Amino acid sequence: MKDNYCIIMGGGIGSRFWPFSRENRPKQFLDFFGIGRSLIQQTFDRFNQIIPTENIYIATNKNYAALVKEQLPEITDNQILLEPTRRNTAPCIAYAAYRIQAINPNANIVVTPADHLILHEQNFLTNIQKGLNFVAKYQSLLTLGVKPNRPETGYGYIQTQEGGTNNIQKIKAFTEKPGYELAKVFFESGEFFWNSGIFIWNVQIILEAFRMYLPDIANRLDQGLTVYNTPQEAAFIEEQYPMFQNISIDYGIMEKANNVYMLMADFGWSDLGTWGSLYDLSEKDEDQNAVLKCKSLFVESEGNLLALPEKKLAVIQGLDDYIIAESDEILLICKKSDEQRIKQFVADIAMKYGEKYS
């Protein structure tokens, strides 16, 4: 266990969950289901069952340092890696990997977003442990793939090669979020898996991959990141991080490397990325209306998601397939089928009324 580490990535804004998720308190710090634990707290609790507290690191934007400390008092300041600006997943993973290597050059690392929902936790942890054991033995980069249960356009897909053992197969191709028709083909073929965005590897193998495929990031870190948990490190990251290539780990490394494998996993997974995904996971009444926290009366209305403050009562008449969400001084009423436009709504509001509503 001492060689197993976890990096929780929690620096995004979650703008697709606006107005609940805002710049000053994004979705990973919210308790969507009223269980008393936010998404990042649930993620920490989950991995803490198999990974020591001191081996769990949080990579987040520097604006969220106080929120992380408030919600995860178990971890030290040294376990919070602060990004001065958002540069996608590859730079933050590189920074965390360099930090962990300095502490334990034999580390096996699982990298996870902070905002996933896992329904079957023990199955999940069994799969994670299997993955950690695999990368400790083989020089490979591993990702978790989930068998699709619908033609979903919001996830990336993985195609694997035939063969492999113990539900681990070599990856043939990655495909970014497809249109509906292509997603339908993927689903019906049975040959494709959802890309969960959860990765497992040995620290030396991922650093080799950075040096090979993203040398700009690796060279900067090799030359400058030599002292850790010091003001010098903080100053170096503040200066150099904005110069890193803005690129995802998928594009930067996983789609290029030839030692990439997928562990086929089944643990009731959802990337809680959109109101639509939250609707899919929520309990519904006989008219397929889902309600979070508030009180409601639906009249001649079907297929809606209603998310208002706890003490609010809403009467909804004549609406079908809408998102109705209120947070603080903002009310959103949006067709579920148009939820991909929410990001644009936020941008338009910023142009019209300023950043205070972002």
C-alpha positions in Angstrom: 0.0 0.0 0.0 2.9 2.4 0.8 3.7 2.6 -3.0 0.2 3.4 -4.1 -0.8 7.0 -4.6 -3.8 8.9 -5.9 -4.1 12.3 -7.7 -7.5 13.8 -7.6 -8.0 16.5 -10.2 -10.3 19.2 -8.9 -9.5 22.4 -10.7 -12.3 22.8 -13.2 -15.2 25.3 -13.2 -18.0 22.8 -14.2 -19.8 25.4 -16.3 -22.2 22.9 -17.8 -23.8 22.7 -14.3 -24.4 26.5 -14.1 -26.0 28.1 -12.1 -25.3 25.5 -9.3 -21.6 25.4 -10.3 -20.0 28.8 -10.3 -16.5 30.2 -10.7 -16.2 30.7 -6.9 -17.7 27.3 -5.9 -17.6 24.8 -8.7 -19.4 21.5 -8.9 -16.7 19.3 -7.3 -17.3 21.2 -4.0 -21.1 20.8 -4.1 -23.3 18.2 -2.4 -25.8 17.4 -5.2 -27.7 14.6 -3.5 -28.0 16.1 0.0 -25.9 13.3 1.6 -23.6 15.7 3.5 -20.5 15.1 1.3 -19.4 17.0 -1.8 -18.2 15.2 -4.9 -14.6 15.8 -4.0 -15.1 14.6 -0.5 -16.8 11.4 -1.8 -13.9 10.8 -4.2 -11.4 11.2 -1.3 -13.4 8.9 0.9 -13.6 6.3 -1.8 -9.8 6.1 -2.5 -8.9 6.5 1.1 -10.2 3.0 1.7 -7.2 1.5 -0.3 -4.7 4.4 -0.4 -3.1 6.0 2.8 -4.3 9.5 3.5 -0.8 10.9 3.2 -0.5 9.5 -0.4 -3.6 11.3 -1.7 -2.9 14.6 -3.6 -5.3 17.2 -4.8 -4.4 19.1 -8.0 -6.6 22.2 -8.1 -6.7 25.9 -9.2 -5.0 28.2 -6.7 -8.4 30.0 -6.2 -9.8 26.8 -4.6 -7.1 26.2 -2.0 -9.3 27.4 0.9 -12.2 25.2 -0.3 -10.0 22.1 -0.4 -8.7 22.8 3.1 -12.2 23.4 4.4 -13.6 20.2 2.8 -10.6 17.9 3.3 -9.0 18.9 6.6 -7.3 15.4 6.7 -4.7 16.4 4.2 -1.7 18.7 4.6 -0.9 21.8 2.6 1.9 19.8 1.0 -0.7 17.5 -0.6 -2.5 20.3 -2.3 -0.9 21.2 -5.7 -2.0 24.6 -6.8 -2.2 25.5 -10.5 -1.9 29.3 -11.2 -4.0 28.9 -14.4 -6.0 26.2 -16.1 -3.9 24.3 -18.6 -6.0 21.0 -19.0 -5.1 17.6 -17.6 -1.6 16.9 -18.9 0.3 19.7 -17.1 -1.4 19.1 -13.8 -0.7 15.3 -14.0 3.0 16.1 -14.9 3.3 18.4 -12.0 1.8 15.9 -9.6 3.9 13.0 -11.0 7.2 15.0 -10.5 6.2 15.8 -6.9 5.3 12.2 -6.1 8.5 10.9 -7.8 10.6 13.0 -5.5 8.9 11.3 -2.5 8.7 7.8 -3.8 10.4 6.8 -7.2 8.5 3.5 -7.1 5.1 5.0 -6.8 2.1 3.5 -8.6 -0.5 6.3 -9.2 -4.2 6.4 -9.9 -5.4 9.7 -11.5 -9.0 10.5 -11.2 -11.4 13.5 -11.7 -13.0 14.8 -8.5 -16.6 14.7 -9.9 -17.4 11.1 -10.8 -20.2 9.2 -9.3 -19.6 5.5 -8.5 -22.6 3.4 -7.6 -20.9 0.1 -6.8 -18.0 1.2 -4.7 -16.5 -2.2 -3.8 -16.5 -3.3 -7.4 -14.7 -0.1 -8.3 -12.0 -0.4 -5.6 -11.4 -4.0 -6.6 -10.8 -2.8 -10.2 -8.5 0.0 -9.0 -6.5 -2.5 -7.0 -6.2 -4.8 -10.0 -5.0 -1.9 -12.1 -2.4 -0.9 -9.5 -1.1 -4.4 -9.3 -0.9 -4.5 -13.2 1.1 -1.3 -13.6 3.5 -2.4 -10.7 4.3 -5.5 -12.8 4.1 -4.2 -16.4 5.5 -1.1 -18.0 2.2 0.2 -19.2 -0.2 3.1 -19.1 -3.7 1.9 -18.1 -7.1 3.5 -18.4 -10.5 2.2 -17.1 -13.1 1.5 -19.8 -16.8 1.2 -19.1 -19.2 -0.9 -21.1 -21.8 1.5 -22.7 -25.5 1.0 -21.9 -26.7 3.6 -24.4 -25.4 5.5 -27.4 -24.0 8.4 -25.4 -22.5 11.5 -27.2 -21.0 13.1 -24.1 -18.2 10.6 -23.5 -15.1 9.6 -25.4 -14.8 6.0 -26.6 -12.1 3.4 -26.6 -11.7 0.5 -29.0 -9.5 -2.4 -27.9 -7.6 -5.2 -29.7 -8.7 -8.8 -29.4 -7.0 -10.9 -26.8 -5.7 -9.9 -23.4 -6.3 -11.4 -20.0 -8.0 -10.6 -16.8 -10.2 -8.0 -18.5 -7.1 -6.0 -19.6 -6.7 -5.4 -23.3 -4.3 -3.4 -25.4 -6.0 -0.3 -26.9 -6.5 0.0 -30.6 -8.0 3.5 -30.9 -9.5 6.5 -29.0 -12.4 8.4 -30.4 -13.5 11.8 -29.0 -17.1 12.5 -28.3 -19.0 11.3 -31.4 -22.3 12.4 -32.9 -25.4 10.4 -32.1 -25.3 8.2 -35.3 -21.6 7.2 -34.7 -22.3 6.7 -30.9 -25.1 4.4 -32.0 -22.8 2.4 -34.2 -20.2 2.1 -31.4 -22.9 1.0 -28.9 -24.4 -1.6 -31.2 -21.0 -3.1 -32.3 -20.1 -4.1 -28.7 -16.5 -3.3 -29.5 -16.2 0.1 -27.9 -16.1 1.3 -24.3 -16.6 4.7 -22.6 -13.4 6.4 -21.7 -13.8 7.0 -17.9 -10.9 9.4 -17.6 -9.4 7.4 -14.8 -5.8 6.4 -15.3 -3.3 4.2 -13.5 0.5 4.0 -14.1 3.9 3.7 -12.5 5.5 7.2 -11.9 8.6 6.3 -13.9 6.5 5.1 -16.9 4.4 8.2 -17.1 7.4 10.5 -16.8 9.1 8.6 -19.6 6.0 9.2 -21.7 6.0 12.9 -20.9 9.7 13.1 -22.0 8.8 11.3 -25.3 5.5 12.9 -26.2 5.3 16.2 -24.4 8.9 17.2 -24.1 8.2 20.9 -23.6 6.4 20.2 -20.3 8.9 17.6 -19.2 12.0 19.7 -20.0 10.6 22.7 -18.1 10.0 20.5 -15.0 13.3 18.6 -15.4 15.2 21.9 -15.4 13.4 23.8 -12.8 11.4 21.6 -10.4 14.2 20.4 -8.2 13.1 21.5 -4.7 9.7 20.6 -3.3 7.3 22.0 -0.7 9.3 25.3 -0.7 8.7 28.9 -1.7 11.1 28.2 -4.7 8.8 25.5 -6.0 5.7 27.8 -5.7 7.5 30.6 -7.5 8.7 28.2 -10.2 5.2 26.9 -10.8 3.7 30.4 -10.8 6.2 31.5 -13.5 6.4 28.4 -15.7 2.9 26.8 -15.5 1.2 29.3 -17.7 3.8 28.5 -20.4 2.9 24.8 -20.4 1.1 23.5 -23.5 -2.7 23.5 -22.9 -3.5 19.9 -23.7 -5.3 16.9 -22.2 -3.5 13.7 -21.2 -5.6 11.8 -23.7 -4.4 13.9 -26.7 -0.9 14.5 -25.4 0.1 10.9 -24.4 -2.6 8.2 -24.4 -3.5 8.5 -28.1 0.2 8.4 -29.1 1.9 5.9 -26.8 2.2 2.2 -27.8 2.0 0.8 -24.3 -1.6 1.8 -23.5 -4.0 -0.7 -22.1 -7.6 -0.7 -20.9 -9.1 -2.4 -17.9 -12.7 -3.3 -18.6 -14.6 -2.3 -15.5 -18.2 -2.4 -14.3 -19.0 -0.4 -11.2 -22.0 1.8 -12.0 -20.0 4.8 -13.3 -21.1 8.2 -14.3 -19.1 11.3 -15.3 -21.4 13.8 -13.5 -20.7 16.4 -16.1 -24.1 17.7 -17.1 -27.6 18.3 -15.9 -28.7 15.5 -18.3 -26.4 13.0 -16.6 -27.7 14.1 -13.2 -31.3 13.6 -14.5 -30.4 10.1 -15.6 -29.2 9.2 -12.2 -32.0 10.8 -10.2 -35.2 9.1 -8.9 -38.2 10.1 -11.0 -42.0 10.2 -10.4 -44.6 8.4 -12.6 -44.2 11.2 -15.2 -40.4 11.0 -15.3 -39.9 14.2 -13.4 -36.8 14.4 -11.2 -36.6 16.7 -8.2 -33.5 17.6 -6.1 -33.9 18.9 -2.6 -37.0 21.2 -3.1 -40.7 20.6 -2.9 -42.7 20.4 -6.1 -46.1 20.0 -7.8 -46.0 19.0 -11.5 -49.1 19.6 -13.6 -49.3 18.3 -17.2 -45.5 18.2 -17.2 -43.2 15.3 -18.0 -39.5 14.5 -18.1 -38.2 17.6 -16.2 -35.3 18.1 -13.8 -36.1 20.5 -11.0 -33.3 21.7 -8.8 -34.1 24.6 -6.4 -33.0 25.6 -2.9 -34.2 23.2 -0.2 -37.0 25.3 1.2 -38.5 26.3 -2.1 -41.8 25.0 -3.5 -42.3 25.1 -7.2 -45.5 24.5 -9.2 -44.6 23.5 -12.8 -47.4 23.4 -15.4 -47.1 22.6 -19.1 -43.4 21.9 -19.3 -41.9 18.8 -20.9 -38.2 17.9 -20.8 -36.8 21.0 -19.2 -34.1 21.8 -16.7 -35.3 24.2 -14.1 -32.5 25.2 -11.7 -32.1 28.0 -9.2 -29.0 29.0 -7.2 -28.6 32.2 -5.3 -29.9 35.0 -7.6 -29.9 33.0 -10.8 -32.8 31.0 -12.3 -32.2 28.8 -15.4 -35.0 27.3 -17.5 -33.6 25.4 -20.4 -34.6 22.5 -22.7 -32.8 19.4 -21.7 -32.0 18.8 -25.4 -30.3 22.2 -25.5 -28.1 21.9 -22.4 -24.9 22.0 -24.4 -25.8 25.7 -24.9 -25.5 26.5 -21.2 -21.8 27.4 -21.6 -22.8 29.9 -24.3 -25.5 31.3 -22.0 -22.9 31.9 -19.3 -20.6 33.6 -21.8 -23.5 35.8 -23.1 -24.4 36.8 -19.5 -20.8 37.7 -18.7 -20.8 40.0 -21.8 -24.1 41.6 -20.8 -23.9 41.8 -17.0 -20.3 41.2 -16.1 -18.5 38.2 -14.5 -20.5 38.3 -11.2 -23.0 35.7 -12.5 -20.3 33.3 -13.9 
